[in-house]
Amino acid sequence: MIPSIPMVDLKGQYQKIKPEVDAAIQQVIDTTAFINGQPVKDFAVELANYLNVSKVVPCGNGTDALQLAFMALGLQPEDEVLVPSHTYVATAEAIALLRLKPIFVDVDPATFTIDVSQLEKLVGPKTKAIVPVHLYGQCADMESILAFAKKHGLKVIEDTAQAIGADYTFSDGTVKKAGTIGDIGCTSFFPSKNLGCFGDGGAMIVNDEDLAEACRLAANHGQTIKYHHDVIGCNSRLDTIQAAVLRVKLKHLDEYNAARQQVAKRYDEAFKDNGYLKVPVREPKSTHVFHQYTLCVEGIDRDALKEKLAEKGVPSMVYYPVPLHFQKAYAQHGNGKGSMPVTEKLSEVVISLPIHTEMEADQQEYIIESVLKSVLELS
Ligand SMILES: *Cc1c(COP(=O)(O)O)cnc(C)c1O
């Protein structure tokens, strides 16, 4: 019999905290403070405390967080923004939507994050910002990025949608949480993210009070006093019900990330000596919170492996199958095939396996066996 294995087990996770989550949601319904209720304010303070940062400004989703961050920083049309070519579309989308110009940067073949060795040749007089993406759950090389940004006067907007809770250690021993290192950190509470709510949600993470105020204005119609609008803004809010859920789940975030790391460790052990599979390399200065466990397939066909796994009831995903500079909407900002060799290669060889907080040992054993068997069948 083919087992039914989920990519992400949100149901199992909910079952464990059901009484507390249900009570929190019911309380919001009882108070009917569905918009900007007390849990939204409480969650913002609690997440700021967890991250050791001065302000968290909640908003509607992670894509909005990026857009609002660019608005709050005052970026203007035609300003150039450095962004990795191997990322989720949202990162480049928010840039292009504001008529800023995304400048694609290839990624490091080991860590899959923005390749800092490419930056100097891409920066120009119009470049105003850089958006490192902490892809799959570990931080980009932030120490180098901060030095580069300082040298060229660039704003740093971290896309930490996949890395909430990861720690980054600087050479001098200072430890900072992902999203608190640059000017603004942008995150998402999409249900399957490491800290996910029961719908859409997002936040901006800021250390500067004035900048936090600019983020708040951008998210709330540019409104200073009710019905007084100083700048053009958006309407982007975290629902009170979502904040209530997040308050409960934030208490478990470290434990959730540890569970993911445990799953990653077992995959590593099983695959590290297999010549056809390359296990994820750890960025030495960052912890990895494994939003995804992503292998590179070498010497066999990735899509054939994906199919073999599906036949055995094991789901897998490809993040991301089409590089941004090949996408119809973004090709104008790129230089075509061959311009981002690492990104192009990764789009053909990466495969992400099921990873979540509720993975049972026997289920993972079955996934591992299926991967090894499928590799054998194809080699
Ligand atoms: C999920 C994600 C986003 C967007 O978040 P939404 O809440 O879905 O808008 C942005 N960037 C990255 C890297 C993501 O993984």
The ligand as a MOL file (V3000), in Angstrom:
LIG
                    3D

  0  0  0     0  0            999 V3000
M  V30 BEGIN CTAB
M  V30 COUNTS 15 15 0 0 0
M  V30 BEGIN ATOM
M  V30 1 C 6.7230 33.1150 1.2320 0
M  V30 2 C 7.7360 34.0410 0.7170 0
M  V30 3 C 7.4300 35.3830 0.4200 0
M  V30 4 C 6.0460 35.9350 0.3600 0
M  V30 5 O 5.2410 35.7410 1.4560 0
M  V30 6 P 3.6430 35.8140 1.2980 0
M  V30 7 O 3.1910 35.9240 2.7120 0
M  V30 8 O 3.1930 34.5800 0.6200 0
M  V30 9 O 3.3050 37.0460 0.5240 0
M  V30 10 C 8.4740 36.2150 0.0420 0
M  V30 11 N 9.7230 35.7660 -0.0600 0
M  V30 12 C 10.0500 34.4890 0.1940 0
M  V30 13 C 11.4730 34.0570 0.0580 0
M  V30 14 C 9.0710 33.5800 0.5740 0
M  V30 15 O 9.4060 32.3070 0.8050 0
M  V30 END ATOM
M  V30 BEGIN BOND
M  V30 1 1 1 2
M  V30 2 1 2 3
M  V30 3 2 2 14
M  V30 4 1 3 4
M  V30 5 2 3 10
M  V30 6 1 4 5
M  V30 7 1 5 6
M  V30 8 2 6 7
M  V30 9 1 6 8
M  V30 10 1 6 9
M  V30 11 1 10 11
M  V30 12 2 11 12
M  V30 13 1 12 13
M  V30 14 1 12 14
M  V30 15 1 14 15
M  V30 END BOND
M  V30 END CTAB
M  END
